[in-house]
């Protein structure tokens, strides 16, 4: 082989599964190793591994042993506990993070890729990353990015299915999730993680919740080396301190800066064309919006090119942004201050924010008025037909 080290991760996992008599894990990782070898041009060893797998299908094995990638389900409701993300169908533009956030992600990915060498040095351990921050700030996007970088399948835990009304079933479901992750080449993503990791001292919850948190901690501790777990929460204040300590890597996400918003608009808008000045305007108008919000605005604008057979204008973008400026998190969006205001007052507020950026010509463009009419209305507050 050209480079044995790059396949050490899979080799260690196969040996680990064999020593534990875990046939599913051995077969899953052997198949995964064959796929990786083939991608790197090593077709001969890949073929030999697949032949071994085929031969083993006809061999005798313990009656309770079987090879399966069947997804775990709740024993009572049969509701699926986990679902596979189709990464090929989620080819979104680049992930947008600040430099210090990228540093955490890159280190995490680098360690995951070098697991074989680290374990040989006695430094191998399960890898876990906890992402926290408001909704729409990119936690799921980062999870998909990490899975792609590691060339692994991404499985998202269905926490609405994991949490059961039957006493003790939730802990069993958590165990099933971690058992699946331990024997399958994958990234396990626990979204809306606070649902199962609330403070054990929460006086509003029953004792069962405390047992659930303890069960999660025990299963994460027992997961063993080489497994990769990501978790995300919108409510970091609800997490138990003991849960925080179980995650070796932590990533705090927030609403995008002006520089990040510029990158988002540039990435999300094509094939729609806006000038550099219009992009600058969009950056300011979207102050306080999440990356998910910005992507939604761009998506709605792109739809208009199909339904209305015309290139959207800044007025269209302004209208959609104002529409999305209400609701959750509206206090952080400066555009929410325009909601319910008259046209003249809205114009005055824009000019007061940045008179150079929001010139009479620009304000007129946003409201569908001529430059002269925009000037007159913003000065006098009169409402006329121009």
C-alpha positions in Angstrom: 0.0 0.0 0.0 1.1 3.6 -0.7 0.4 4.8 2.9 -0.7 2.4 5.6 -1.1 5.2 8.2 -4.1 6.6 6.4 -6.0 3.4 6.9 -5.0 2.8 10.5 -8.3 4.1 11.8 -10.2 1.3 10.1 -7.7 -1.3 11.0 -7.9 -0.5 14.7 -11.7 -0.5 14.6 -11.8 -3.9 12.9 -9.4 -5.4 15.5 -11.4 -3.8 18.3 -14.6 -5.4 17.0 -12.9 -8.8 16.5 -11.6 -8.8 20.1 -15.1 -7.9 21.4 -16.7 -10.6 19.1 -18.8 -7.8 17.5 -19.5 -9.2 14.1 -21.5 -6.2 12.9 -18.6 -3.8 13.8 -16.0 -6.0 12.0 -18.0 -6.3 8.9 -19.1 -2.7 8.8 -15.6 -1.4 9.1 -14.1 -4.0 6.7 -16.6 -2.9 4.1 -15.8 0.7 4.8 -12.0 0.0 4.6 -12.6 -1.7 1.2 -14.4 1.3 -0.1 -11.6 3.6 1.1 -8.9 1.5 -0.4 -10.7 1.5 -3.8 -11.1 5.3 -3.7 -7.3 5.5 -3.3 -6.6 3.2 -6.2 -5.8 0.1 -4.1 -8.2 -2.1 -6.0 -6.4 -5.4 -5.3 -6.6 -5.3 -1.4 -10.1 -3.9 -1.7 -11.2 -6.8 -3.8 -9.6 -9.3 -1.4 -11.5 -7.8 1.6 -14.8 -7.9 -0.3 -14.1 -11.6 -1.2 -13.5 -12.4 2.5 -16.8 -10.7 3.3 -18.6 -12.7 0.7 -17.1 -16.0 1.9 -18.1 -15.3 5.5 -21.7 -15.0 4.4 -21.8 -18.7 3.9 -19.9 -19.6 7.1 -21.5 -20.8 10.3 -21.8 -18.2 13.0 -23.5 -17.9 16.5 -27.3 -18.0 16.3 -27.5 -14.5 17.9 -24.9 -13.0 15.5 -26.0 -11.2 12.3 -24.7 -8.6 10.0 -27.0 -5.6 9.7 -27.0 -1.9 9.4 -30.7 -1.7 10.4 -31.3 1.5 12.2 -32.4 1.3 15.8 -36.0 1.9 16.7 -38.0 2.5 19.9 -39.0 -1.0 21.2 -42.5 0.2 22.2 -43.5 2.6 19.4 -41.2 1.3 16.7 -40.4 5.0 16.0 -37.0 5.3 14.4 -34.3 6.7 16.7 -32.0 7.8 14.1 -32.0 8.8 10.4 -29.3 9.0 7.8 -28.6 12.3 6.2 -28.3 12.3 2.4 -25.1 14.4 2.1 -25.2 14.2 -1.7 -28.5 16.0 -1.6 -27.3 18.7 0.7 -24.5 20.3 -1.4 -24.9 23.7 0.1 -22.3 26.5 -0.3 -19.4 26.9 2.0 -19.6 27.0 5.8 -19.1 30.5 7.2 -17.3 30.7 10.5 -15.0 33.1 12.2 -11.3 32.3 12.3 -11.3 31.1 15.9 -14.3 28.8 15.1 -12.6 27.4 12.1 -9.6 26.6 14.3 -11.7 24.3 16.5 -13.3 22.6 13.5 -10.0 22.0 11.7 -8.4 20.6 14.8 -11.3 18.3 15.4 -11.2 17.0 11.8 -7.4 16.6 11.9 -7.5 14.6 15.1 -10.3 12.4 13.6 -8.3 11.7 10.5 -5.2 10.8 12.5 -6.8 8.6 15.0 -4.8 5.5 14.1 -1.5 7.3 14.8 -2.9 8.8 18.0 -4.1 5.5 19.4 -0.8 3.9 18.6 0.8 6.6 20.8 -1.7 5.9 23.6 -3.7 9.1 22.9 -6.7 7.7 21.1 -10.1 8.4 22.6 -13.6 8.9 21.5 -14.1 12.3 19.7 -16.9 14.5 20.8 -17.8 18.1 19.8 -20.6 20.2 21.4 -22.0 23.1 19.4 -24.1 25.7 21.0 -25.7 28.9 19.8 -29.0 30.4 18.6 -31.1 28.7 15.9 -29.9 29.1 12.3 -26.3 29.8 13.1 -24.9 26.8 11.3 -24.7 23.9 13.7 -26.2 21.4 11.3 -24.2 22.8 8.5 -21.0 22.2 10.5 -22.0 18.6 11.2 -22.5 18.0 7.5 -19.1 19.6 6.8 -17.3 17.4 9.3 -18.9 14.2 8.0 -17.9 15.1 4.4 -14.4 16.0 5.4 -14.1 12.6 7.1 -15.9 10.8 4.3 -18.3 9.2 6.8 -22.0 8.8 6.8 -23.9 11.3 9.0 -26.7 9.9 11.3 -29.0 12.3 13.2 -30.6 11.1 16.3 -34.4 11.6 16.4 -34.6 12.9 20.0 -38.4 13.0 19.7 -38.3 9.3 19.2 -35.5 8.7 21.7 -37.5 10.2 24.6 -40.2 7.7 25.5 -43.1 7.9 27.9 -42.4 4.4 29.2 -40.3 4.2 32.3 -36.8 3.2 31.5 -37.2 3.1 27.7 -35.4 6.4 27.1 -32.2 5.1 28.7 -32.5 1.9 26.6 -32.9 4.1 23.4 -29.8 6.1 24.3 -27.9 2.8 24.7 -29.2 1.7 21.3 -27.9 4.9 19.7 -24.4 4.5 21.1 -24.3 0.8 20.3 -25.1 1.7 16.7 -22.4 4.4 16.6 -19.8 2.1 18.1 -20.1 -0.5 15.4 -20.9 1.7 12.3 -18.5 3.9 10.4 -20.3 7.2 10.9 -20.7 10.5 12.6 -23.5 10.5 15.2 -25.2 13.9 15.5 -27.4 14.6 18.5 -29.4 17.6 17.5 -31.5 19.7 20.0 -29.3 18.0 22.5 -30.8 19.9 25.5 -33.9 17.6 25.2 -32.0 14.8 26.9 -29.3 16.7 28.8 -31.1 19.2 30.9 -29.9 20.1 34.3 -30.3 17.1 36.7 -31.4 19.5 39.4 -34.3 21.0 37.4 -37.2 21.1 39.9 -39.7 21.0 37.1 -38.7 17.5 35.9 -39.3 14.1 37.2 -36.6 11.8 38.5 -36.6 9.9 35.2 -34.9 12.8 33.5 -32.0 12.6 36.0 -31.7 9.0 35.2 -31.7 9.8 31.5 -28.9 12.3 31.9 -26.9 9.8 33.9 -27.5 7.2 31.3 -26.2 9.5 28.5 -23.1 10.3 30.5 -22.4 6.6 31.2 -22.9 5.6 27.5 -20.7 8.4 26.3 -18.0 7.5 28.7 -18.2 3.8 27.6 -18.3 4.6 23.9 -14.7 3.8 23.6 -12.1 5.0 21.1 -12.6 6.0 17.5 -16.3 6.9 17.7 -17.3 10.4 16.6 -20.2 12.2 18.4 -21.5 15.7 17.6 -24.1 17.4 19.6 -25.9 20.7 19.2 -28.1 22.9 21.5 -29.9 26.2 21.2 -30.1 26.4 25.0 -26.7 25.9 26.4 -27.8 27.2 29.8 -30.0 24.0 30.2 -27.1 21.6 30.0 -25.8 19.8 33.0 -22.2 20.7 33.9 -21.3 17.1 33.9 -22.4 16.8 30.3 -20.2 19.8 29.3 -17.2 18.0 30.7 -17.8 15.0 28.5 -17.1 17.0 25.3 -13.5 17.5 24.6 -14.3 20.1 21.9 -16.8 22.9 22.1 -17.9 25.3 19.4 -19.9 28.5 20.2 -21.7 29.9 17.2 -23.4 33.3 17.0 -25.1 35.5 14.4 -22.8 36.3 11.5 -20.6 39.4 11.4 -20.8 41.9 8.5 -17.9 40.2 6.8 -19.5 36.8 7.1 -22.9 38.1 5.9 -21.1 39.5 2.8 -19.7 36.1 2.1 -23.1 34.5 2.6 -24.9 36.9 0.2 -22.2 36.3 -2.4 -22.5 32.5 -2.1 -26.2 32.2 -1.8 -27.5 34.6 -4.5 -26.1 33.2 -7.7 -27.3 33.0 -10.4 -29.0 36.3 -9.4 -26.7 39.2 -10.0 -26.4 42.2 -7.6 -23.8 44.9 -7.8 -21.2 45.3 -5.2 -23.1 48.4 -3.8 -26.3 46.3 -3.6 -24.4 43.5 -1.8 -23.1 46.1 0.7 -26.7 47.3 1.2 -27.9 43.7 1.8 -25.1 43.2 4.3 -26.4 46.1 6.4 -30.1 45.3 6.0 -29.5 41.8 7.2 -27.7 42.9 10.4 -29.0 40.6 13.2 -30.2 37.9 10.9 -28.9 34.4 11.1 -27.2 32.6 8.3 -30.3 30.4 7.8 -32.4 33.6 7.5 -30.0 35.0 4.8 -30.1 31.7 2.9 -33.9 31.7 3.0 -34.1 35.2 1.6 -31.7 34.2 -1.2 -33.8 31.1 -1.9 -37.0 33.2 -2.2 -35.3 35.6 -4.6 -34.1 32.7 -6.7 -37.7 31.3 -6.8 -38.9 34.6 -8.2 -36.6 34.2 -11.2 -38.6 31.1 -12.1 -42.1 32.1 -11.1 -42.0 35.7 -12.4 -39.4 35.2 -15.2 -37.6 38.3 -14.1 -34.4 39.2 -12.2 -35.3 40.2 -8.6 -34.5 43.8 -7.5 -33.3 45.3 -4.3 -36.9 46.3 -3.5 -37.8 42.6 -3.6 -35.0 41.7 -1.3 -35.9 44.6 1.1 -39.5 43.4 1.1 -38.6 39.8 2.1 -36.1 40.9 4.7 -38.8 43.1 6.3 -41.2 40.2 6.2 -38.7 38.0 8.0 -37.7 40.6 10.6 -40.6 39.8 12.8 -40.9 36.8 15.1 -38.2 35.1 17.2 -35.2 37.2 17.8 -36.7 40.3 16.3 -35.1 42.6 18.8 -31.6 42.0 17.4 -32.6 42.9 13.8 -32.6 46.6 13.2 -35.2 46.1 10.4 -37.7 45.0 13.1 -37.8 48.7 14.1 -39.5 49.5 10.8 -42.3 47.1 11.3 -45.6 49.0 11.8 -44.0 52.3 10.8 -45.2 54.5 8.0 -43.3 54.9 4.8 -42.0 58.3 5.6 -40.9 57.4 9.1 -39.2 54.2 7.8 -37.2 56.3 5.3 -36.1 58.7 8.0 -35.0 55.8 10.2 -32.9 54.3 7.4 -31.2 57.7 6.7 -30.6 58.2 10.4 -28.8 54.8 10.5 -26.4 55.6 7.7 -27.1 58.7 5.6 -24.3 57.8 3.1 -25.5 54.3 2.5 -29.2 55.1 2.5 -29.1 58.0 0.0 -32.3 59.4 -1.5 -31.7 57.3 -4.6 -31.2 54.1 -2.6 -34.2 54.7 -0.4 -36.3 55.4 -3.4 -35.1 52.1 -4.9 -36.1 50.2 -1.8 -39.6 51.8 -1.7 -40.2 51.9 -5.4 -40.1 55.7 -5.6 -38.1 58.3 -7.6 -35.2 60.0 -5.9 -37.0 63.3 -5.7 -40.2 61.7 -4.2 -38.1 59.8 -1.7 -36.4 63.0 -0.6 -39.6 64.9 -0.3 -41.4 62.2 1.7 -38.6 61.6 4.0 -38.2 65.3 4.7 -41.8 66.2 5.1 -43.4 62.9 6.1 -46.1 63.6 3.5 -47.8 60.8 1.7 -48.5 61.7 -1.8 -48.5 60.1 -5.2 -45.2 61.7 -6.3 
